[in-house]
Amino acid sequence: DAGITQSPRHKVTETGTPVTLRCHQTENHRYMYWYRQDPGHGLRLIHYSYGVKDTDKGEVSDGYSVSRSKTEDFLLTLESATSSQTSVYFCAISVEREGEQYFGPGTRLTVT
Amino acid sequence: TQLLEQSPQFLSIQEGENLTVYCNSSSVFSSLQWYRQEPGEGPVLLVTVVTGGEVKKLKRLTFQFGDARKDSSLHITAAQPGDTGLYLCRPGNQFYFGTGTSLTVIP
């Protein structure tokens, strides 16, 4: 299994609070991704990174920011959480942009 | 915008039955990946198909890429409860996934 961990695995937070999710990889893959998964919408890309300090927006980036200061870590921040951001968040990594993706175990976030 | 349609959306079958799920698009893809996601876990890559008409087998799972590289199918023979999960397809050069087929195999 690809070495990808996500933390926390579960989080409940209140509307308006900041939240940071962490993705850590031990594979030294160049590309890292953040997705959210919701019933009826499938997996949707939030942001991705193609190197240290190099990031780009995905399909549903509004309300989210990311940072990648080290190859192994990709952080997703919700500056002011809203109930619409209640979801399961997955991190993924790949060697190439078009390559096969390897996913972490997910973080279940509930915003009350 | 998701350009991949997967069908059926939900499928519930008895153990031992055969099934086929589909991934269709109007776009041509350089390759297509299939993933399976078990409840409470992240998706796991099953296979990548690259050549039009290509057929790949993974034990009881048979994957086919359409001749025009616009569609793909996954056939499962003699389904088992361990096959239960969400099956997702993804074009190799895109960031989006199909909406998936949720399969339940009843013992």
gemmi code that builds the backbone of each chain (N, CA, C; Angstrom):
import gemmi

chains = {
    "A": [
        ("ASP", (0.834, -1.198, 0.000), (0.000, 0.000, 0.000), (0.871, 1.251, 0.000)),
        ("ALA", (0.433, 2.279, -0.794), (1.134, 3.547, -0.802), (1.063, 4.157, 0.581)),
        ("GLY", (2.179, 4.799, 0.995), (2.225, 5.378, 2.325), (1.574, 6.737, 2.362)),
        ("ILE", (0.287, 6.747, 2.576), (-0.443, 8.014, 2.680), (-1.263, 8.002, 3.953)),
        ("THR", (-1.088, 9.019, 4.750), (-1.898, 9.149, 5.954), (-2.605, 10.491, 5.942)),
        ("GLN", (-3.753, 10.507, 6.577), (-4.523, 11.730, 6.710), (-4.844, 11.949, 8.185)),
        ("SER", (-4.800, 13.215, 8.585), (-5.158, 13.515, 9.964), (-5.892, 14.856, 10.034)),
        ("PRO", (-6.901, 14.967, 10.920), (-7.446, 13.867, 11.691), (-8.284, 12.951, 10.811)),
        ("ARG", (-8.717, 11.837, 11.313), (-9.598, 10.954, 10.554), (-11.060, 11.364, 10.708)),
        ("HIS", (-11.379, 11.961, 11.816), (-12.729, 12.465, 12.053), (-12.621, 13.802, 12.767)),
        ("LYS", (-13.516, 14.712, 12.388), (-13.530, 16.004, 13.079), (-14.929, 16.590, 13.029)),
        ("VAL", (-15.353, 17.116, 14.172), (-16.602, 17.864, 14.254), (-16.233, 19.273, 14.666)),
        ("THR", (-16.712, 20.239, 13.928), (-16.375, 21.624, 14.212), (-17.608, 22.492, 14.016)),
        ("GLU", (-17.514, 23.715, 14.512), (-18.655, 24.618, 14.408), (-18.492, 25.566, 13.215)),
        ("THR", (-19.614, 25.992, 12.713), (-19.612, 26.959, 11.614), (-18.789, 28.177, 11.989)),
        ("GLY", (-17.956, 28.616, 11.041), (-17.162, 29.815, 11.256), (-15.766, 29.579, 11.798)),
        ("THR", (-15.473, 28.372, 12.236), (-14.143, 28.082, 12.776), (-13.207, 27.642, 11.656)),
        ("PRO", (-11.910, 27.904, 11.807), (-10.943, 27.423, 10.825), (-10.609, 25.954, 11.071)),
        ("VAL", (-10.355, 25.241, 9.980), (-10.035, 23.819, 10.072), (-8.893, 23.518, 9.104)),
        ("THR", (-7.921, 22.757, 9.552), (-6.840, 22.319, 8.671), (-6.743, 20.807, 8.680)),
        ("LEU", (-6.751, 20.242, 7.486), (-6.576, 18.805, 7.318), (-5.195, 18.563, 6.738)),
        ("ARG", (-4.574, 17.483, 7.198), (-3.210, 17.195, 6.762), (-3.141, 15.892, 5.998)),
        ("CYS", (-2.368, 15.919, 4.944), (-2.062, 14.715, 4.170), (-0.546, 14.543, 4.170)),
        ("HIS", (-0.104, 13.364, 4.507), (1.324, 13.066, 4.581), (1.636, 11.825, 3.757)),
        ("GLN", (2.661, 11.917, 2.902), (3.046, 10.773, 2.084), (4.518, 10.427, 2.314)),
        ("THR", (4.806, 9.155, 2.169), (6.191, 8.682, 2.301), (6.734, 8.173, 0.973)),
        ("GLU", (5.998, 8.435, -0.130), (6.350, 7.888, -1.439), (7.168, 8.848, -2.297)),
        ("ASN", (7.304, 10.097, -1.864), (8.034, 11.101, -2.628), (7.412, 11.359, -4.004)),
        ("HIS", (6.074, 11.185, -4.108), (5.384, 11.468, -5.370), (5.250, 12.970, -5.565)),
        ("ARG", (5.338, 13.377, -6.812), (5.320, 14.814, -7.122), (3.940, 15.435, -6.948)),
        ("TYR", (2.890, 14.697, -7.360), (1.544, 15.256, -7.386), (0.754, 14.836, -6.141)),
        ("MET", (0.059, 15.810, -5.584), (-0.830, 15.533, -4.466), (-2.160, 16.240, -4.713)),
        ("TYR", (-3.243, 15.641, -4.248), (-4.585, 16.126, -4.549), (-5.444, 16.113, -3.294)),
        ("TRP", (-6.399, 17.035, -3.264), (-7.452, 16.982, -2.273), (-8.795, 16.883, -3.010)),
        ("TYR", (-9.586, 15.876, -2.619), (-10.927, 15.685, -3.148), (-11.924, 15.725, -1.990)),
        ("ARG", (-13.171, 16.045, -2.338), (-14.259, 15.813, -1.408), (-15.238, 14.859, -2.063)),
        ("GLN", (-15.887, 14.061, -1.223), (-16.828, 13.077, -1.735), (-18.151, 13.237, -1.024)),
        ("ASP", (-19.184, 13.474, -1.811), (-20.517, 13.678, -1.288), (-21.510, 12.818, -2.055)),
        ("PRO", (-22.545, 12.341, -1.387), (-23.567, 11.551, -2.084), (-24.146, 12.323, -3.259)),
        ("GLY", (-24.236, 11.677, -4.390), (-24.817, 12.310, -5.570), (-23.839, 13.145, -6.377)),
        ("HIS", (-22.652, 13.388, -5.818), (-21.666, 14.209, -6.526), (-20.370, 13.472, -6.790)),
        ("GLY", (-20.184, 12.345, -6.196), (-18.959, 11.601, -6.421), (-17.746, 12.318, -5.864)),
        ("LEU", (-16.591, 12.014, -6.440), (-15.342, 12.643, -6.037), (-15.127, 13.915, -6.843)),
        ("ARG", (-14.889, 15.024, -6.161), (-14.652, 16.285, -6.839), (-13.332, 16.880, -6.357)),
        ("LEU", (-12.546, 17.341, -7.299), (-11.226, 17.872, -6.988), (-11.341, 19.273, -6.391)),
        ("ILE", (-10.655, 19.484, -5.273), (-10.659, 20.792, -4.618), (-9.432, 21.602, -5.058)),
        ("HIS", (-8.271, 21.062, -4.800), (-6.995, 21.652, -5.201), (-6.018, 20.515, -5.471)),
        ("TYR", (-4.969, 20.840, -6.205), (-3.902, 19.872, -6.353), (-2.555, 20.596, -6.345)),
        ("SER", (-1.507, 19.815, -6.167), (-0.154, 20.368, -6.127), (0.738, 19.572, -7.062)),
        ("TYR", (1.578, 20.287, -7.800), (2.510, 19.622, -8.705), (3.956, 19.829, -8.274)),
        ("GLY", (4.135, 20.261, -7.042), (5.461, 20.404, -6.478), (5.406, 21.298, -5.255)),
        ("VAL", (6.547, 21.399, -4.570), (6.598, 22.261, -3.391), (6.258, 23.689, -3.797)),
        ("LYS", (5.296, 24.259, -3.109), (4.799, 25.619, -3.321), (4.061, 25.803, -4.649)),
        ("ASP", (3.844, 24.742, -5.397), (3.122, 24.827, -6.670), (1.761, 24.156, -6.522)),
        ("THR", (0.713, 24.983, -6.581), (-0.631, 24.441, -6.426), (-1.559, 25.060, -7.455)),
        ("ASP", (-2.696, 24.421, -7.656), (-3.679, 24.936, -8.599), (-5.068, 24.533, -8.135)),
        ("LYS", (-6.072, 25.299, -8.625), (-7.441, 25.064, -8.199), (-8.064, 23.917, -8.975)),
        ("GLY", (-9.005, 23.256, -8.291), (-9.808, 22.244, -8.926), (-11.210, 22.735, -9.152)),
        ("GLU", (-12.123, 21.791, -9.297), (-13.510, 22.089, -9.639), (-14.251, 22.842, -8.537)),
        ("VAL", (-13.946, 22.541, -7.257), (-14.716, 23.095, -6.144), (-13.790, 23.749, -5.131)),
        ("SER", (-13.017, 24.734, -5.551), (-11.993, 25.321, -4.699), (-12.485, 26.452, -3.803)),
        ("ASP", (-13.657, 27.012, -4.070), (-14.134, 28.148, -3.271), (-14.262, 27.757, -1.804)),
        ("GLY", (-13.679, 28.577, -0.917), (-13.764, 28.324, 0.520), (-12.631, 27.477, 1.057)),
        ("TYR", (-11.734, 27.064, 0.165), (-10.606, 26.225, 0.562), (-9.286, 26.846, 0.107)),
        ("SER", (-8.245, 26.645, 0.904), (-6.897, 26.995, 0.490), (-5.982, 25.820, 0.819)),
        ("VAL", (-4.840, 25.781, 0.154), (-3.901, 24.689, 0.368), (-2.488, 25.239, 0.493)),
        ("SER", (-1.641, 24.404, 1.054), (-0.221, 24.752, 1.106), (0.609, 23.490, 1.051)),
        ("ARG", (1.770, 23.623, 0.411), (2.697, 22.493, 0.329), (4.114, 23.052, 0.480)),
        ("SER", (4.601, 22.998, 1.686), (5.932, 23.526, 1.986), (6.997, 22.432, 1.927)),
        ("LYS", (6.559, 21.184, 1.961), (7.467, 20.046, 1.845), (6.848, 19.033, 0.889)),
        ("THR", (7.684, 18.268, 0.237), (7.180, 17.269, -0.711), (6.164, 16.354, -0.058)),
        ("GLU", (6.388, 15.983, 1.180), (5.576, 14.951, 1.807), (4.271, 15.444, 2.415)),
        ("ASP", (4.099, 16.753, 2.569), (2.908, 17.245, 3.251), (2.086, 18.192, 2.385)),
        ("PHE", (0.759, 17.983, 2.399), (-0.174, 18.829, 1.652), (-1.298, 19.155, 2.610)),
        ("LEU", (-1.469, 20.425, 2.912), (-2.457, 20.853, 3.890), (-3.658, 21.484, 3.191)),
        ("LEU", (-4.834, 21.161, 3.672), (-6.077, 21.756, 3.194), (-6.683, 22.559, 4.338)),
        ("THR", (-6.960, 23.842, 4.076), (-7.517, 24.707, 5.116), (-8.869, 25.255, 4.703)),
        ("LEU", (-9.794, 25.130, 5.614), (-11.091, 25.790, 5.505), (-11.000, 27.008, 6.405)),
        ("GLU", (-10.940, 28.193, 5.823), (-10.687, 29.391, 6.618), (-11.824, 29.666, 7.602)),
        ("SER", (-13.041, 29.426, 7.165), (-14.232, 29.635, 7.988), (-15.257, 28.587, 7.580)),
        ("ALA", (-15.269, 27.497, 8.303), (-16.059, 26.341, 7.890), (-17.557, 26.660, 7.812)),
        ("THR", (-18.193, 26.098, 6.799), (-19.643, 26.213, 6.640), (-20.251, 24.814, 6.598)),
        ("SER", (-21.556, 24.744, 6.832), (-22.222, 23.438, 6.852), (-22.118, 22.732, 5.508)),
        ("SER", (-22.013, 23.496, 4.417), (-21.900, 22.904, 3.083), (-20.553, 22.200, 2.875)),
        ("GLN", (-19.637, 22.417, 3.788), (-18.340, 21.765, 3.706), (-18.285, 20.467, 4.515)),
        ("THR", (-19.400, 20.096, 5.108), (-19.508, 18.769, 5.703), (-19.349, 17.743, 4.598)),
        ("SER", (-18.381, 16.855, 4.746), (-18.062, 15.933, 3.662), (-16.994, 14.951, 4.127)),
        ("VAL", (-16.667, 14.037, 3.249), (-15.506, 13.181, 3.456), (-14.417, 13.670, 2.507)),
        ("TYR", (-13.258, 13.945, 3.058), (-12.157, 14.507, 2.287), (-11.080, 13.442, 2.084)),
        ("PHE", (-10.669, 13.298, 0.831), (-9.630, 12.341, 0.482), (-8.422, 13.049, -0.104)),
        ("CYS", (-7.277, 12.603, 0.321), (-6.017, 13.016, -0.267), (-5.562, 11.910, -1.208)),
        ("ALA", (-4.910, 12.289, -2.292), (-4.371, 11.297, -3.229), (-3.016, 11.773, -3.723)),
        ("ILE", (-2.223, 10.830, -4.204), (-0.910, 11.153, -4.748), (-0.721, 10.433, -6.073)),
        ("SER", (0.162, 10.967, -6.912), (0.512, 10.267, -8.149), (1.915, 10.698, -8.565)),
        ("VAL", (2.524, 9.827, -9.360), (3.863, 10.136, -9.869), (3.784, 11.152, -10.998)),
        ("GLU", (2.796, 10.912, -11.877), (2.607, 11.790, -13.039), (1.227, 12.398, -12.983)),
        ("ARG", (1.047, 13.515, -13.677), (-0.245, 14.193, -13.705), (-1.339, 13.272, -14.246)),
        ("GLU", (-1.015, 12.505, -15.252), (-1.997, 11.598, -15.843), (-1.953, 10.217, -15.195)),
        ("GLY", (-1.174, 10.097, -14.188), (-0.914, 8.780, -13.636), (-1.986, 8.259, -12.713)),
        ("GLU", (-1.787, 7.043, -12.342), (-2.683, 6.385, -11.413), (-2.568, 7.054, -10.053)),
        ("GLN", (-3.725, 7.211, -9.414), (-3.741, 7.895, -8.134), (-3.874, 6.896, -6.989)),
        ("TYR", (-3.228, 7.221, -5.897), (-3.282, 6.396, -4.686), (-3.867, 7.274, -3.582)),
        ("PHE", (-4.880, 6.727, -2.941), (-5.669, 7.522, -2.011), (-5.354, 7.216, -0.551)),
        ("GLY", (-5.521, 8.244, 0.271), (-5.470, 8.054, 1.707), (-6.784, 7.514, 2.228)),
        ("PRO", (-6.876, 7.299, 3.549), (-8.068, 6.679, 4.134), (-9.245, 7.623, 4.314)),
        ("GLY", (-9.026, 8.930, 4.133), (-10.133, 9.872, 4.239), (-10.256, 10.520, 5.596)),
        ("THR", (-10.847, 11.722, 5.595), (-11.191, 12.446, 6.822), (-12.662, 12.802, 6.749)),
        ("ARG", (-13.403, 12.389, 7.755), (-14.831, 12.736, 7.796), (-14.980, 14.006, 8.614)),
        ("LEU", (-15.418, 15.075, 7.954), (-15.576, 16.380, 8.600), (-17.045, 16.730, 8.701)),
        ("THR", (-17.459, 17.077, 9.884), (-18.829, 17.528, 10.123), (-18.779, 18.947, 10.651)),
        ("VAL", (-19.487, 19.830, 9.973), (-19.564, 21.232, 10.397), (-20.979, 21.484, 10.914)),
        ("THR", (-21.090, 21.815, 12.192), (-22.419, 21.972, 12.818), (-22.820, 23.436, 12.917)),
    ],
    "B": [
        ("THR", (-16.671, 20.000, -14.785), (-17.834, 19.316, -15.388), (-17.492, 17.862, -15.626)),
        ("GLN", (-18.338, 16.992, -15.108), (-18.085, 15.577, -15.289), (-18.661, 15.120, -16.609)),
        ("LEU", (-17.833, 14.471, -17.413), (-18.243, 14.019, -18.721), (-18.352, 12.514, -18.769)),
        ("LEU", (-18.255, 11.849, -17.623), (-18.300, 10.405, -17.567), (-19.594, 9.944, -16.919)),
        ("GLU", (-20.345, 9.144, -17.625), (-21.569, 8.571, -17.068), (-21.329, 7.112, -16.739)),
        ("GLN", (-21.657, 6.740, -15.526), (-21.528, 5.354, -15.133), (-22.914, 4.779, -14.892)),
        ("SER", (-23.089, 3.550, -15.348), (-24.381, 2.895, -15.173), (-24.204, 1.411, -14.889)),
        ("PRO", (-25.107, 0.817, -14.134), (-26.166, 1.528, -13.406), (-25.587, 2.280, -12.214)),
        ("GLN", (-26.371, 3.131, -11.610), (-25.899, 3.882, -10.452), (-25.829, 2.983, -9.225)),
        ("PHE", (-26.833, 2.109, -9.103), (-26.878, 1.160, -7.989), (-27.165, -0.229, -8.548)),
        ("LEU", (-26.573, -1.231, -7.920), (-26.783, -2.601, -8.343), (-26.691, -3.507, -7.122)),
        ("SER", (-27.736, -4.314, -6.925), (-27.757, -5.256, -5.818), (-28.023, -6.639, -6.383)),
        ("ILE", (-27.110, -7.564, -6.162), (-27.246, -8.894, -6.759), (-26.924, -9.959, -5.715)),
        ("GLN", (-27.282, -11.197, -6.055), (-26.989, -12.324, -5.178), (-25.586, -12.856, -5.480)),
        ("GLU", (-24.964, -13.382, -4.474), (-23.662, -14.027, -4.648), (-23.744, -15.083, -5.744)),
        ("GLY", (-22.735, -15.086, -6.609), (-22.691, -16.063, -7.688), (-23.183, -15.541, -9.027)),
        ("GLU", (-23.891, -14.446, -9.013), (-24.391, -13.872, -10.264), (-23.275, -13.115, -11.003)),
        ("ASN", (-23.514, -12.924, -12.301), (-22.601, -12.127, -13.123), (-23.185, -10.732, -13.295)),
        ("LEU", (-22.322, -9.754, -13.567), (-22.800, -8.390, -13.768), (-21.830, -7.628, -14.641)),
        ("THR", (-22.353, -6.573, -15.246), (-21.528, -5.664, -16.038), (-21.905, -4.234, -15.689)),
        ("VAL", (-20.909, -3.410, -15.484), (-21.128, -1.979, -15.268), (-20.393, -1.220, -16.358)),
        ("TYR", (-20.895, -0.013, -16.625), (-20.426, 0.731, -17.778), (-19.942, 2.127, -17.405)),
        ("CYS", (-19.011, 2.598, -18.216), (-18.462, 3.946, -18.087), (-18.457, 4.536, -19.489)),
        ("ASN", (-19.282, 5.561, -19.704), (-19.480, 6.083, -21.050), (-19.224, 7.578, -21.133)),
        ("SER", (-18.720, 8.000, -22.286), (-18.446, 9.410, -22.520), (-18.550, 9.710, -24.007)),
        ("SER", (-18.677, 10.980, -24.321), (-18.642, 11.404, -25.719), (-17.236, 11.838, -26.115)),
        ("SER", (-16.328, 11.850, -25.124), (-14.949, 12.269, -25.381), (-14.047, 11.056, -25.577)),
        ("VAL", (-12.968, 11.268, -26.299), (-11.968, 10.224, -26.494), (-10.897, 10.382, -25.416)),
        ("PHE", (-10.508, 9.282, -24.826), (-9.525, 9.323, -23.762), (-8.261, 8.554, -24.146)),
        ("SER", (-7.145, 9.024, -23.654), (-5.887, 8.334, -23.923), (-5.790, 7.051, -23.101)),
        ("SER", (-6.445, 7.043, -21.959), (-6.466, 5.855, -21.111), (-7.613, 6.003, -20.124)),
        ("LEU", (-7.952, 4.913, -19.466), (-9.042, 4.947, -18.493), (-8.658, 4.068, -17.320)),
        ("GLN", (-8.924, 4.569, -16.141), (-8.613, 3.825, -14.915), (-9.910, 3.414, -14.231)),
        ("TRP", (-9.880, 2.241, -13.622), (-10.992, 1.766, -12.795), (-10.506, 1.633, -11.352)),
        ("TYR", (-11.337, 2.120, -10.434), (-11.043, 2.043, -9.014), (-12.224, 1.370, -8.313)),
        ("ARG", (-11.926, 0.757, -7.173), (-12.980, 0.252, -6.286), (-12.793, 0.888, -4.917)),
        ("GLN", (-13.902, 1.353, -4.377), (-13.880, 1.976, -3.062), (-14.774, 1.178, -2.121)),
        ("GLU", (-14.183, 0.609, -1.111), (-14.958, -0.125, -0.119), (-15.466, 0.850, 0.940)),
        ("PRO", (-16.555, 0.516, 1.587), (-17.140, 1.431, 2.579), (-16.125, 1.872, 3.623)),
        ("GLY", (-16.031, 3.193, 3.838), (-15.160, 3.742, 4.862), (-13.699, 3.842, 4.476)),
        ("GLU", (-13.396, 3.565, 3.208), (-12.000, 3.615, 2.771), (-11.859, 4.479, 1.531)),
        ("GLY", (-10.605, 4.744, 1.142), (-10.351, 5.476, -0.077), (-10.380, 4.551, -1.281)),
        ("PRO", (-10.566, 5.113, -2.480), (-10.564, 4.292, -3.697), (-9.208, 3.623, -3.897)),
        ("VAL", (-9.258, 2.441, -4.484), (-8.044, 1.682, -4.793), (-8.045, 1.363, -6.273)),
        ("LEU", (-6.945, 1.629, -6.928), (-6.833, 1.370, -8.365), (-6.920, -0.121, -8.647)),
        ("LEU", (-7.761, -0.469, -9.640), (-7.862, -1.858, -10.076), (-7.052, -2.093, -11.342)),
        ("VAL", (-7.247, -1.210, -12.328), (-6.603, -1.430, -13.620), (-6.586, -0.145, -14.427)),
        ("THR", (-5.669, -0.060, -15.366), (-5.645, 1.012, -16.356), (-5.702, 0.368, -17.731)),
        ("VAL", (-6.631, 0.831, -18.567), (-6.694, 0.368, -19.956), (-6.260, 1.512, -20.850)),
        ("VAL", (-5.503, 1.163, -21.888), (-4.849, 2.195, -22.692), (-5.217, 2.098, -24.177)),
        ("THR", (-5.281, 0.902, -24.699), (-5.464, 0.707, -26.133), (-6.925, 0.428, -26.451)),
        ("GLY", (-7.427, 1.064, -27.509), (-8.795, 0.796, -27.939), (-9.005, -0.684, -28.179)),
        ("GLY", (-10.083, -1.246, -27.614), (-10.359, -2.667, -27.755), (-9.653, -3.547, -26.743)),
        ("GLU", (-8.842, -2.959, -25.938), (-8.052, -3.733, -24.968), (-8.944, -4.425, -23.952)),
        ("VAL", (-8.568, -5.652, -23.616), (-9.257, -6.406, -22.576), (-8.222, -6.815, -21.534)),
        ("LYS", (-8.541, -6.507, -20.270), (-7.657, -6.917, -19.180), (-8.462, -7.710, -18.173)),
        ("LYS", (-7.828, -8.753, -17.655), (-8.502, -9.589, -16.664), (-7.759, -9.542, -15.355)),
        ("LEU", (-8.547, -9.440, -14.290), (-8.018, -9.435, -12.938), (-8.869, -10.426, -12.155)),
        ("LYS", (-8.399, -11.673, -12.137), (-9.161, -12.758, -11.499), (-10.560, -12.830, -12.124)),
        ("ARG", (-11.616, -12.542, -11.372), (-12.982, -12.654, -11.905), (-13.460, -11.356, -12.550)),
        ("LEU", (-12.631, -10.354, -12.615), (-13.002, -9.067, -13.190), (-12.397, -8.943, -14.585)),
        ("THR", (-13.229, -8.550, -15.545), (-12.771, -8.346, -16.918), (-13.082, -6.918, -17.310)),
        ("PHE", (-12.065, -6.186, -17.722), (-12.186, -4.795, -18.109), (-11.985, -4.693, -19.613)),
        ("GLN", (-12.833, -3.886, -20.262), (-12.676, -3.674, -21.694), (-12.736, -2.187, -21.998)),
        ("PHE", (-11.840, -1.750, -22.859), (-11.819, -0.370, -23.348), (-12.433, -0.385, -24.725)),
        ("GLY", (-13.368, 0.509, -24.995), (-14.030, 0.542, -26.274), (-13.066, 0.820, -27.416)),
        ("ASP", (-13.441, 0.353, -28.592), (-12.577, 0.532, -29.756), (-12.251, 2.005, -30.006)),
        ("ALA", (-13.233, 2.871, -29.787), (-13.046, 4.299, -30.015), (-12.491, 5.021, -28.796)),
        ("ARG", (-12.206, 4.300, -27.752), (-11.660, 4.837, -26.489), (-12.563, 5.906, -25.883)),
        ("LYS", (-13.889, 5.710, -26.014), (-14.843, 6.620, -25.392), (-15.615, 5.944, -24.259)),
        ("ASP", (-15.476, 4.629, -24.152), (-16.253, 3.930, -23.162), (-15.501, 2.700, -22.669)),
        ("SER", (-15.973, 2.197, -21.538), (-15.326, 1.029, -20.952), (-16.368, 0.251, -20.168)),
        ("SER", (-16.098, -1.025, -20.000), (-16.992, -1.853, -19.203), (-16.187, -2.710, -18.245)),
        ("LEU", (-16.860, -3.072, -17.169), (-16.282, -3.968, -16.164), (-17.274, -5.099, -15.956)),
        ("HIS", (-16.834, -6.306, -16.203), (-17.678, -7.482, -16.027), (-17.125, -8.297, -14.861)),
        ("ILE", (-18.026, -8.649, -13.948), (-17.626, -9.490, -12.813), (-18.335, -10.834, -12.942)),
        ("THR", (-17.570, -11.882, -12.896), (-18.106, -13.235, -12.974), (-18.233, -13.818, -11.571)),
        ("ALA", (-19.376, -14.432, -11.325), (-19.591, -15.100, -10.032), (-19.276, -14.171, -8.865)),
        ("ALA", (-20.050, -13.099, -8.781), (-19.780, -12.072, -7.770), (-19.769, -12.645, -6.358)),
        ("GLN", (-18.905, -12.063, -5.538), (-18.769, -12.458, -4.136), (-19.012, -11.248, -3.239)),
        ("PRO", (-19.376, -11.468, -1.989), (-19.602, -10.330, -1.086), (-18.409, -9.380, -1.009)),
        ("GLY", (-17.205, -9.887, -1.192), (-16.015, -9.044, -1.173), (-15.919, -8.091, -2.347)),
        ("ASP", (-16.779, -8.284, -3.335), (-16.801, -7.368, -4.482), (-17.641, -6.131, -4.180)),
        ("THR", (-18.339, -6.133, -3.076), (-19.175, -4.989, -2.692), (-18.338, -3.731, -2.596)),
        ("GLY", (-18.863, -2.665, -3.177), (-18.155, -1.392, -3.129), (-18.631, -0.457, -4.215)),
        ("LEU", (-17.986, 0.694, -4.267), (-18.281, 1.708, -5.281), (-17.219, 1.606, -6.364)),
        ("TYR", (-17.649, 1.410, -7.594), (-16.725, 1.282, -8.723), (-16.701, 2.600, -9.479)),
        ("LEU", (-15.514, 3.143, -9.621), (-15.320, 4.457, -10.231), (-14.409, 4.339, -11.443)),
        ("CYS", (-14.716, 5.117, -12.480), (-13.799, 5.195, -13.614), (-13.260, 6.614, -13.711)),
        ("ARG", (-12.110, 6.737, -14.313), (-11.458, 8.046, -14.414), (-10.590, 8.072, -15.662)),
        ("PRO", (-10.724, 9.120, -16.485), (-9.807, 9.259, -17.617), (-8.408, 9.524, -17.104)),
        ("GLY", (-7.418, 8.912, -17.719), (-6.065, 9.033, -17.215), (-5.503, 10.428, -17.274)),
        ("ASN", (-5.982, 11.269, -18.189), (-5.419, 12.608, -18.321), (-6.349, 13.685, -17.781)),
        ("GLN", (-7.279, 13.312, -16.935), (-8.216, 14.255, -16.352), (-8.252, 14.082, -14.833)),
        ("PHE", (-8.757, 15.116, -14.172), (-8.839, 15.059, -12.716), (-10.202, 14.605, -12.220)),
        ("TYR", (-11.160, 14.392, -13.100), (-12.483, 14.042, -12.611), (-12.736, 12.550, -12.710)),
        ("PHE", (-13.678, 12.113, -11.924), (-14.103, 10.719, -11.896), (-15.565, 10.641, -12.339)),
        ("GLY", (-15.970, 9.474, -12.773), (-17.383, 9.217, -12.970), (-18.082, 9.188, -11.615)),
        ("THR", (-19.418, 9.230, -11.637), (-20.164, 9.253, -10.382), (-20.244, 7.892, -9.719)),
        ("GLY", (-19.869, 6.861, -10.436), (-19.709, 5.561, -9.808), (-20.915, 4.654, -9.895)),
        ("THR", (-20.655, 3.377, -9.708), (-21.687, 2.354, -9.563), (-21.506, 1.714, -8.200)),
        ("SER", (-22.553, 1.785, -7.394), (-22.515, 1.187, -6.067), (-23.031, -0.241, -6.153)),
        ("LEU", (-22.149, -1.202, -5.913), (-22.487, -2.619, -6.026), (-22.602, -3.249, -4.652)),
        ("THR", (-23.693, -3.968, -4.447), (-23.868, -4.754, -3.228), (-24.082, -6.207, -3.632)),
        ("VAL", (-23.254, -7.086, -3.105), (-23.391, -8.514, -3.365), (-23.898, -9.177, -2.091)),
        ("ILE", (-25.079, -9.752, -2.200), (-25.751, -10.332, -1.030), (-25.367, -11.802, -0.885)),
        ("PRO", (-24.901, -12.180, 0.304), (-24.484, -13.595, 0.505), (-25.669, -14.550, 0.361)),
    ],
}
model = gemmi.Model(1)
for chain_id, residues in chains.items():
    chain = gemmi.Chain(chain_id)
    for i, (resn, *xyz) in enumerate(residues, 1):
        res = gemmi.Residue()
        res.name, res.seqid = resn, gemmi.SeqId(i, " ")
        for name, pos in zip(("N", "CA", "C"), xyz):
            atom = gemmi.Atom()
            atom.name, atom.element = name, gemmi.Element(name[0])
            atom.pos, atom.b_iso = gemmi.Position(*pos), 0.0
            res.add_atom(atom)
        chain.add_residue(res)
    model.add_chain(chain)
structure = gemmi.Structure()
structure.add_model(model)
structure.setup_entities()
